[in-house]
Amino acid sequence: MVTLKAVVEALLFTSQKPISLKEIGATLKLASDYFEGREEAALGKASEGEIAEILDQLQREYTELNRAFQLVEQVSGWILVSRSEYHIWVRQLFPEMRPTRLSAPALETLAIIAYRQPITKADIEAIRGVAVDSIMQKLLDVGLVKIAGRAEVPGRPLLYATTQHFMEHFGLQTLDELPNASELRQLPLPRAQEEKESKIKPLENTLKTLFEEKAVDSASSVQDKSTPEPVTKTEQSAAETNQLNKEN
């Protein structure tokens, strides 16, 4: 007889993106219609707790057996990925795939957004002391940053925040898992129109280390994972125009 554990493992192996407990449960229920009157139909009644227990079992088994892949939980669900120590061999199969490379200024900007989101471009520039237009566009293009609304201040400037792709890339389930999250979020930083203070370096160094650690893992996935559609300047302008029209 087919077991719940075997079915869950098959779904994980087949999925090209992280799959959540709810998605696994929904898939089991849909499939049970094909087994009416048979023992396999009972799999459709599996609870999220039972599915979570199966996932934990599989995760432990892959580790104990020293498999070349592992089961990891990301912000949007569970996914099978190859272990980082095999990334050199895996990359030879996908020569066109390269880990995202960000410059030091881009990392610094990303660190500010990650720890202080949502945040306006003016506040980012007040902290860094330089214009960040091109850097912000780069972060939007690679899907690490998104437009998260407008600030309730004169002029209603756009607010920026990190994306789900950012969370998955760094292997985070919540922003609280960022290194020194509580400490760095409380660090006094300048805002727009205030004098710049040189206190952003800890954020840059922390995120740079995390970025370099996770870049290898993200390039070593078992299957090619799709990247979110980049936000172009045209789309950014369109979003801004649509928002203004709604407000008017």
N, C-alpha and C positions, 0 to 999 in steps of 0.2 A: 504493500500500500504506500502511496505517496504521503510523505510527512509534511507537516507545517514548516519544519526546519529546511527541508529540501526545496520547497516552493519559494520560501523567502530568499534562500541563497540563489536560486535561479533568477528571481526578480532583480536582485542586486547585481548579478553578473551581467544581465541584459541591459539594465538601465544605463543610459549615457549621461545621466545627471543625478544629483542627490535625490533620494526618494524618501519621503517622510512616512511616519507610522500611519497617518491617515490614508496616504496613497496606497500603501501596501494593503491596509485593511479594505479599502474600496475595491482594489484589484481582486482580492480574495472573494469578496461578495459577488462581484460581477462574474467571476469564473465559476462560482458555485451553481449558477443557472445551467451550466453545461453538464452538471453531474447530478441532476435531479434523481433521487432514489438510490444514489450510490454513496459509499462512505466518504468519498472526496468532497461531497457537498458540505460536510461538517466543517471544513476548513474556512468556509465563508463566515462562520460564527466566531472566529478567533478575535479576542479582545486586543486592544492596543497594549495592554500589560503583557499578554502572552507573546505578542510580536516583539516587544521590547526585550523580553527575556531571551528570545531566540537570537536577537541581534547581539546581545551581550555574550551569549554562548559562542556564536560564530567569531566574534572579535577575539575572545580568549583563545579559541582553537587555532586561529590563524597565527597568533603570536606564539603559542606553545609549540606548534608544529614548525615554526620558523619558515613560514611560507614567504614567497617573494612579494606578496601583496598583503595589504592590511585593510581592515574595515574601519573607517573613521566616520565620526558624526560631525557634520557641518551645520551651519545655521539653518539650511533648508532641508536637511535630511541626512541619510546615510549613504555612503558610496565606497566602492572598492577602488583602491589606488595602489600602485606598485610602490615598494619601499624606496626611500631616497638613495640607498646604497647601490641601487641598480640603475640610477638615472642615466649614466653614461651609455649603457647598452640600449636603454629604451629610446634615448634621443636619436640614435642612429636610424631608428625606424621612421622617425618624423623629423627629418632635417629642416623642414620649413618652420617647425615650432621652436620658438626661442622664448625664454623667460623675459618678462617685461623689465627693461632697464630704465631706471629713473636717475636723473642727475641729483646732486646734493641739494640744489635749490628746490627741486620737485619733491624730494623726500621731506625736506623741511616744511614745505607747504602742506604736504599730505599729513604730516605729524600734527600740525596745527589744527587741521580740519578734524582729524580723528579724535583728538582729545578735547576739542572745544566746539564740536558741532551741536546745533547748526550755527554757522558763522558767515558773516558777510565778507565779500572780497575786500572791502575797505578796512575791516578789522584785521584781516590777514596781512594786508599791506602795511598797516600800522605796526604790526609785530615784526615783520621782516624788514621794513624800511625801504622796500623797492616795489615796483609794479609787478603784478603776478598774472597779467592777462594771458600770455602765451603758456605759462605753466598750468594755469587753470584749464585751458583748452586741452592741453596734453592729458591731464588727469581725467577730464571728461571723456576724451577720445578712447582711453584705455579702459574705461568703465569702472574706475576706482572711486570716482566722485560723481555726485548728481545734484541737480537743483532741487532743493527741499522746501521751496516756498518763498515768502517774502517777510522781511523784518518789519515789525510794527514801529517804524521810525520814519521821519520825514524822507520822502523820496521812495519809500518802500523798496529798498535794495534786495536783490536776490540773496537767499540763504543757501549755503552749500553743506552737504553732508556726505559721508561715505556710503557706498552701495553694498548690496548683498554680495557682489563679486569681490569687493574688498574683504568682507568677512570670510568668504570661502578661500580666497587667495592666501590669507594669513592663518587659516585654520581656526577661526574664532567662532564661538557660538553667541557670545554677547560682548559688548564693548567693555564690560567690566574685566574681561580677560586680557585686555591690553596691559603690558607691563607698567607697574606703578600708576595704574589708572587713577585711583582716588587722589594720590599725591599730586600728580601732574595736572589734574583738572582744577585743583585749588591754587595752583601756582599763579601769582599775580602777573598779568600780562597787559600791555597797553591796548587800548581800543582806538578806533579812528579818531583823529584830532588830538591824541595824547602823545606824549613823548615816548619814543621807542626805548625799551629796556632790553638788555641782552640776556634774556632768560629763556629763550626758546631752544637753546642748544641741547638740553637734556631730552626734549621731545624728539628732536631730529635724530640724535644718537640712538635712542631707544627704538624708534620705528625703523631706522636703518638696519639695526641688528636683526630685528624681527623680519624685515623684508628679505634680507639676504638668506636667512634660515629657511623661509618658506618658499623662496623662488625655486629651489631645487625640487621640493615636494610637488609644487604645482606643475612642473614640467614632466613629472614622472607618473602621471595618472595612467591607469590601466587602459582607459579609452579616451579618445579626444573629447574634451568637454567644450561646449559652445561658450563663447564670450559674449556678454551683453552688447547690444548694439551701441556703438559710440554715439555720443551727443555732439553733433557738428555745430559750428557757429550759426548756421542757418536755422537749425532746429532750436538752438538756445534762444535766438532772436524771436522765432515764431512762438515759442512758449511764453516769452516775456510779453509779446504783443497780445496773445490770447488772454493772458492773465489781466492785462490792462483793460481789454475790451469787456471782460466779465465785471470788473470793478466799476467801469463806467456805466 
